[in-house]
């Protein structure tokens, strides 16, 4: 038996990721992260509210500040976030 190191020939169907596939994967990951970011606000709304307007965690309020700003810029997003938060409270 010959134990020489032989590499398998490259598979014709395996290709290096293209720029388009990299962009699509990144877009999917970003969509998932933003969805989790937005959906997590519902269950912790009162902690966020206390941080923004009371004596709660300022870090939590700062974490969701970009979402607060975007909801002000895009009224449809703001209405949807309000509906979602009302679902939780």
C-alpha positions, 0 to 999 in steps of 0.5 A: 500500500502506498501511503502517499498524500493524494489530494482529491481533484477539485469538484467542478460544482464547488466554487469559491463564494462569489461577491453576490452570494456573499452579499446575499448571505450578509443580507440574510444575517443582517435581517435576522439580527435586526428582527431579533433586535426589534422583536426583543423590545416587546418583552422588555418594554417596561425595562426600556421605558424605565431606563428612558424616562425613569431610574432604570438602565440607561444602557438599555435605553441607549441600546434601543435609541436607534430604533426609537429614532428610526420609528420617528423617521418612518411612521409605518415602522413606528406604528408597527412597533407600537402595535407589537409593544401593545401586544406585550403590555 
